[in-house]
């Protein structure tokens, strides 16, 4: 059954972004690659619709995601396996 879900235009751009992500089923448990794809799609939408406030909120969230990916990578030890043969 379909639900009518709308994003309130009276909210701040960040609140509208959060509401859009909630409506699309995004959560903190979402894999970074899926979060990145979703955020970049929302970035394209905000640019094409001329919503500069939403565009800036999306780009800020992309920056936060990139920083968390870099931080997680720096905490993961690198394992090098040598080929036998």
DRENTORKOL-3810 file (N, C-alpha, C; in nm, 4 decimals):
REM DRENTORKOL-3810
@n.u->0.0846; n.v->-0.1177; n.w->0.0000; ca.u->0.0000; ca.v->0.0000; ca.w->0.0000; c.u->0.0893; c.v->0.1243; c.w->0.0000
@n.u->0.0664; n.v->0.2150; n.w->-0.0901; ca.u->0.1478; ca.v->0.3360; ca.w->-0.1035; c.u->0.1094; c.v->0.4380; c.w->0.0031
@n.u->0.2076; n.v->0.5117; n.w->0.0466; ca.u->0.1839; ca.v->0.6184; ca.w->0.1434; c.u->0.2139; c.v->0.7510; c.w->0.0772
@n.u->0.1381; n.v->0.8505; n.w->0.1109; ca.u->0.1674; ca.v->0.9845; ca.w->0.0617; c.u->0.2640; c.v->1.0488; c.w->0.1592
@n.u->0.3862; n.v->1.0617; n.w->0.1164; ca.u->0.4880; ca.v->1.1225; ca.w->0.2015; c.u->0.5407; c.v->1.2459; c.w->0.1306
@n.u->0.5426; n.v->1.3549; n.w->0.2017; ca.u->0.5937; ca.v->1.4789; ca.w->0.1443; c.u->0.6959; c.v->1.5393; c.w->0.2393
@n.u->0.7800; n.v->1.6219; n.w->0.1834; ca.u->0.8800; ca.v->1.6923; ca.w->0.2620; c.u->0.8312; c.v->1.8353; c.w->0.2802
@n.u->0.8275; n.v->1.8789; n.w->0.4033; ca.u->0.7783; ca.v->2.0126; ca.w->0.4334; c.u->0.8729; c.v->2.1196; c.w->0.3799
@n.u->0.8226; n.v->2.2127; n.w->0.2994; ca.u->0.9082; ca.v->2.3196; ca.w->0.2464; c.u->0.9447; c.v->2.4242; c.w->0.3516
@n.u->0.8798; n.v->2.4199; n.w->0.4686; ca.u->0.9046; ca.v->2.5197; ca.w->0.5722; c.u->1.0233; c.v->2.4858; c.w->0.6611
@n.u->1.0834; n.v->2.3708; n.w->0.6404; ca.u->1.1965; ca.v->2.3281; ca.w->0.7226; c.u->1.3273; c.v->2.3866; c.w->0.6704
@n.u->1.4291; n.v->2.3857; n.w->0.7541; ca.u->1.5624; ca.v->2.4264; ca.w->0.7092; c.u->1.6127; c.v->2.3238; c.w->0.6074
@n.u->1.7095; n.v->2.3609; n.w->0.5237; ca.u->1.7631; ca.v->2.2643; ca.w->0.4270; c.u->1.8157; c.v->2.1362; c.w->0.4919
@n.u->1.8821; n.v->2.1475; n.w->0.6054; ca.u->1.9339; ca.v->2.0289; ca.w->0.6734; c.u->1.8195; c.v->1.9411; c.w->0.7235
@n.u->1.7160; n.v->2.0019; n.w->0.7766; ca.u->1.6002; ca.v->1.9258; ca.w->0.8236; c.u->1.5286; c.v->1.8589; c.w->0.7059
@n.u->1.5201; n.v->1.9280; n.w->0.5914; ca.u->1.4585; ca.v->1.8672; ca.w->0.4729; c.u->1.5414; c.v->1.7495; c.w->0.4231
@n.u->1.6746; n.v->1.7633; n.w->0.4283; ca.u->1.7610; ca.v->1.6527; ca.w->0.3887; c.u->1.7392; c.v->1.5336; c.w->0.4813
@n.u->1.7370; n.v->1.5586; n.w->0.6115; ca.u->1.7132; ca.v->1.4501; ca.w->0.7071; c.u->1.5786; c.v->1.3833; c.w->0.6846
@n.u->1.4774; n.v->1.4631; n.w->0.6556; ca.u->1.3442; ca.v->1.4091; ca.w->0.6306; c.u->1.3446; c.v->1.3248; c.w->0.5021
@n.u->1.4123; n.v->1.3720; n.w->0.3988; ca.u->1.4209; ca.v->1.2965; ca.w->0.2739; c.u->1.4931; c.v->1.1642; c.w->0.2958
@n.u->1.6032; n.v->1.1676; n.w->0.3693; ca.u->1.6778; ca.v->1.0440; ca.w->0.3973; c.u->1.5927; c.v->0.9455; c.w->0.4769
@n.u->1.5165; n.v->0.9961; n.w->0.5736; ca.u->1.4266; ca.v->0.9089; ca.w->0.6501; c.u->1.3213; c.v->0.8451; c.w->0.5602
@n.u->1.2621; n.v->0.9268; n.w->0.4730; ca.u->1.1587; ca.v->0.8750; ca.w->0.3823; c.u->1.2134; c.v->0.7700; c.w->0.2855
@n.u->1.3415; n.v->0.7824; n.w->0.2518; ca.u->1.4049; ca.v->0.6875; ca.w->0.1601; c.u->1.4622; c.v->0.5656; c.w->0.2322
@n.u->1.4438; n.v->0.5589; n.w->0.3631; ca.u->1.4870; ca.v->0.4424; ca.w->0.4395; c.u->1.6326; c.v->0.4424; c.w->0.4785
@n.u->1.6979; n.v->0.5572; n.w->0.4727; ca.u->1.8389; ca.v->0.5671; ca.w->0.5099; c.u->1.8522; c.v->0.5673; c.w->0.6617
@n.u->1.9553; n.v->0.5007; n.w->0.7114; ca.u->1.9831; ca.v->0.5017; ca.w->0.8552; c.u->2.1340; c.v->0.5013; c.w->0.8754
@n.u->2.1751; n.v->0.5143; n.w->1.0000; ca.u->2.3181; ca.v->0.5131; ca.w->1.0313; c.u->2.3792; c.v->0.3765; c.w->1.0001
@n.u->2.2963; n.v->0.2720; n.w->0.9930; ca.u->2.3457; ca.v->0.1377; ca.w->0.9637; c.u->2.3649; c.v->0.1136; c.w->0.8131
@n.u->2.3226; n.v->0.2098; n.w->0.7314; ca.u->2.3354; ca.v->0.1962; ca.w->0.5870; c.u->2.4839; c.v->0.1926; c.w->0.5502
@n.u->2.5203; n.v->0.1018; n.w->0.4606; ca.u->2.6594; ca.v->0.0926; ca.w->0.4162; c.u->2.7038; c.v->0.2244; c.w->0.3532
@n.u->2.8294; n.v->0.2622; n.w->0.3733; ca.u->2.8778; ca.v->0.3890; ca.w->0.3181; c.u->2.8584; c.v->0.4021; c.w->0.1672
@n.u->2.8757; n.v->0.2938; n.w->0.0926; ca.u->2.8585; ca.v->0.3023; ca.w->-0.0526; c.u->2.7142; c.v->0.3361; c.w->-0.0885
@n.u->2.6187; n.v->0.2817; n.w->-0.0128; ca.u->2.4781; ca.v->0.3127; ca.w->-0.0393; c.u->2.4442; c.v->0.4557; c.w->0.0034
@n.u->2.5007; n.v->0.4976; n.w->0.1157; ca.u->2.4804; ca.v->0.6358; ca.w->0.1599; c.u->2.5355; c.v->0.7328; c.w->0.0560
@n.u->2.6531; n.v->0.7022; n.w->0.0043; ca.u->2.7156; ca.v->0.7879; ca.w->-0.0964; c.u->2.6297; c.v->0.7965; c.w->-0.2222
@n.u->2.5823; n.v->0.6826; n.w->-0.2689; ca.u->2.4977; ca.v->0.6829; ca.w->-0.3890; c.u->2.3715; c.v->0.7646; c.w->-0.3677
@n.u->2.3086; n.v->0.7470; n.w->-0.2531; ca.u->2.1851; ca.v->0.8193; ca.w->-0.2228; c.u->2.2110; c.v->0.9693; c.w->-0.2115
@n.u->2.3182; n.v->1.0064; n.w->-0.1422; ca.u->2.3497; ca.v->1.1486; ca.w->-0.1269; c.u->2.3840; c.v->1.2134; c.w->-0.2606
@n.u->2.4572; n.v->1.1427; n.w->-0.3456; ca.u->2.4905; ca.v->1.2001; ca.w->-0.4762; c.u->2.3667; c.v->1.2134; c.w->-0.5650
@n.u->2.2735; n.v->1.1204; n.w->-0.5528; ca.u->2.1471; ca.v->1.1339; ca.w->-0.6270; c.u->2.0688; c.v->1.2559; c.w->-0.5769
@n.u->2.0671; n.v->1.2755; n.w->-0.4455; ca.u->1.9992; ca.v->1.3929; ca.w->-0.3899; c.u->2.0701; c.v->1.5220; c.w->-0.4289
@n.u->2.2016; n.v->1.5154; n.w->-0.4434; ca.u->2.2769; ca.v->1.6326; ca.w->-0.4886; c.u->2.2360; c.v->1.6694; c.w->-0.6313
@n.u->2.2286; n.v->1.5705; n.w->-0.7181; ca.u->2.1873; ca.v->1.5954; ca.w->-0.8568; c.u->2.0465; c.v->1.6538; c.w->-0.8604
@n.u->1.9567; n.v->1.5972; n.w->-0.7788; ca.u->1.8193; ca.v->1.6479; ca.w->-0.7726; c.u->1.8180; c.v->1.7939; c.w->-0.7257
@n.u->1.8941; n.v->1.8243; n.w->-0.6205; ca.u->1.8907; ca.v->1.9610; ca.w->-0.5665; c.u->1.9475; c.v->2.0614; c.w->-0.6662
@n.u->2.0510; n.v->2.0229; n.w->-0.7397; ca.u->2.1085; ca.v->2.1119; ca.w->-0.8411; c.u->2.0087; c.v->2.1327; c.w->-0.9537
@n.u->1.9490; n.v->2.0228; n.w->-1.0020; ca.u->1.8569; ca.v->2.0346; ca.w->-1.1160; c.u->1.7292; c.v->2.1101; c.w->-1.0801
@n.u->1.6901; n.v->2.1069; n.w->-0.9523; ca.u->1.5698; ca.v->2.1800; ca.w->-0.9116; c.u->1.6014; c.v->2.3211; c.w->-0.8621
@n.u->1.7300; n.v->2.3576; n.w->-0.8592; ca.u->1.7683; ca.v->2.4923; ca.w->-0.8189; c.u->1.7569; c.v->2.5191; c.w->-0.6702
@n.u->1.7584; n.v->2.4131; n.w->-0.5908; ca.u->1.7457; ca.v->2.4270; ca.w->-0.4452; c.u->1.8856; c.v->2.4362; c.w->-0.3837
@n.u->1.9403; n.v->2.5573; n.w->-0.3798; ca.u->2.0784; ca.v->2.5743; ca.w->-0.3331; c.u->2.0956; c.v->2.5414; c.w->-0.1854
@n.u->1.9937; n.v->2.5657; n.w->-0.1063; ca.u->2.0019; ca.v->2.5321; ca.w->0.0359; c.u->2.0168; c.v->2.3824; c.w->0.0561
@n.u->1.9328; n.v->2.3064; n.w->-0.0126; ca.u->1.9402; ca.v->2.1604; ca.w->-0.0041; c.u->2.0720; c.v->2.1110; c.w->-0.0622
@n.u->2.1154; n.v->2.1712; n.w->-0.1709; ca.u->2.2431; ca.v->2.1339; ca.w->-0.2334; c.u->2.3578; c.v->2.1482; c.w->-0.1341
@n.u->2.3623; n.v->2.2588; n.w->-0.0624; ca.u->2.4701; ca.v->2.2816; ca.w->0.0343; c.u->2.4605; c.v->2.1835; c.w->0.1512
@n.u->2.3386; n.v->2.1524; n.w->0.1948; ca.u->2.3212; ca.v->2.0556; ca.w->0.3036; c.u->2.3674; c.v->1.9169; c.w->0.2600
@n.u->2.3361; n.v->1.8793; n.w->0.1365; ca.u->2.3784; ca.v->1.7491; ca.w->0.0842; c.u->2.5308; c.v->1.7446; c.w->0.0723
@n.u->2.5903; n.v->1.8499; n.w->0.0187; ca.u->2.7365; ca.v->1.8516; ca.w->0.0036; c.u->2.8069; c.v->1.8464; c.w->0.1392
@n.u->2.7497; n.v->1.9099; n.w->0.2394; ca.u->2.8071; ca.v->1.9028; ca.w->0.3737; c.u->2.8002; c.v->1.7598; c.w->0.4261
@n.u->2.6879; n.v->1.6918; n.w->0.4025; ca.u->2.6720; ca.v->1.5530; ca.w->0.4483; c.u->2.7671; c.v->1.4606; c.w->0.3731
@n.u->2.7899; n.v->1.4869; n.w->0.2448; ca.u->2.8863; ca.v->1.4084; ca.w->0.1671; c.u->3.0257; c.v->1.4260; c.w->0.2275
@n.u->3.0594; n.v->1.5477; n.w->0.2655; ca.u->3.1886; ca.v->1.5737; ca.w->0.3285; c.u->3.2048; c.v->1.4980; c.w->0.4597
@n.u->3.1005; n.v->1.4945; n.w->0.5389; ca.u->3.1035; ca.v->1.4202; ca.w->0.6653; c.u->3.1218; c.v->1.2715; c.w->0.6386
@n.u->3.0507; n.v->1.2200; n.w->0.5383; ca.u->3.0631; ca.v->1.0786; ca.w->0.5026; c.u->3.2053; c.v->1.0469; c.w->0.4581
@n.u->3.2624; n.v->1.1323; n.w->0.3755; ca.u->3.4012; ca.v->1.1106; ca.w->0.3295; c.u->3.4988; c.v->1.1090; c.w->0.4470
@n.u->3.4819; n.v->1.2023; n.w->0.5395; ca.u->3.5697; ca.v->1.2073; ca.w->0.6568; c.u->3.5577; c.v->1.0813; c.w->0.7404
@n.u->3.4361; n.v->1.0293; n.w->0.7569; ca.u->3.4188; ca.v->0.9081; ca.w->0.8376; c.u->3.4791; c.v->0.7863; c.w->0.7675
@n.u->3.4713; n.v->0.7825; n.w->0.6353; ca.u->3.5321; ca.v->0.6721; ca.w->0.5606; c.u->3.6838; c.v->0.6757; c.w->0.5770
@n.u->3.7432; n.v->0.7934; n.w->0.5638; ca.u->3.8883; ca.v->0.8078; ca.w->0.5802; c.u->3.9291; c.v->0.7696; c.w->0.7224
@n.u->3.8534; n.v->0.8138; n.w->0.8218; ca.u->3.8846; ca.v->0.7822; ca.w->0.9611; c.u->3.8767; c.v->0.6316; c.w->0.9857
@n.u->3.7748; n.v->0.5668; n.w->0.9303; ca.u->3.7608; ca.v->0.4222; ca.w->0.9480; c.u->3.8727; c.v->0.3472; c.w->0.8786
@n.u->3.9142; n.v->0.3946; n.w->0.7635; ca.u->4.0234; ca.v->0.3286; ca.w->0.6920; c.u->4.1545; c.v->0.3411; c.w->0.7677
@n.u->4.1767; n.v->0.4543; n.w->0.8321; ca.u->4.3027; ca.v->0.4736; ca.w->0.9039; c.u->4.3077; c.v->0.3890; c.w->1.0309
@n.u->4.1924; n.v->0.3446; n.w->1.0815; ca.u->4.1888; ca.v->0.2611; ca.w->1.2010; c.u->4.1958; c.v->0.1124; c.w->1.1677
@n.u->4.1795; n.v->0.0778; n.w->1.0410; ca.u->4.1826; ca.v->-0.0615; ca.w->0.9996; c.u->4.3245; c.v->-0.0988; c.w->0.9612
@n.u->4.3816; n.v->-0.2006; n.w->1.0274; ca.u->4.5187; ca.v->-0.2387; ca.w->0.9923; c.u->4.5259; c.v->-0.2966; c.w->0.8513
@n.u->4.6327; n.v->-0.2647; n.w->0.7843; ca.u->4.6549; ca.v->-0.3128; ca.w->0.6485; c.u->4.7219; c.v->-0.4491; c.w->0.6544
@n.u->4.6653; n.v->-0.5447; n.w->0.5840; ca.u->4.7229; ca.v->-0.6789; ca.w->0.5776; c.u->4.7726; c.v->-0.7027; c.w->0.4368
@n.u->4.8997; n.v->-0.7381; n.w->0.4273; ca.u->4.9585; ca.v->-0.7672; ca.w->0.2961; c.u->4.9857; c.v->-0.9168; c.w->0.2897
@n.u->4.9312; n.v->-0.9784; n.w->0.1896; ca.u->4.9538; ca.v->-1.1213; ca.w->0.1707; c.u->5.0435; c.v->-1.1418; c.w->0.0501
@n.u->5.1423; n.v->-1.2236; n.w->0.0687; ca.u->5.2339; ca.v->-1.2521; ca.w->-0.0414; c.u->5.1864; c.v->-1.3748; c.w->-0.1143
@n.u->5.1981; n.v->-1.3691; n.w->-0.2441; ca.u->5.1587; ca.v->-1.4829; ca.w->-0.3258; c.u->5.2625; c.v->-1.5939; c.w->-0.3117
@n.u->5.2137; n.v->-1.7131; n.w->-0.3022; ca.u->5.3022; ca.v->-1.8297; ca.w->-0.2963; c.u->5.3314; c.v->-1.8749; c.w->-0.4378
@n.u->5.4532; n.v->-1.9095; n.w->-0.4653; ca.u->5.4787; ca.v->-1.9620; ca.w->-0.5991; c.u->5.6004; c.v->-1.9196; c.w->-0.6592
END
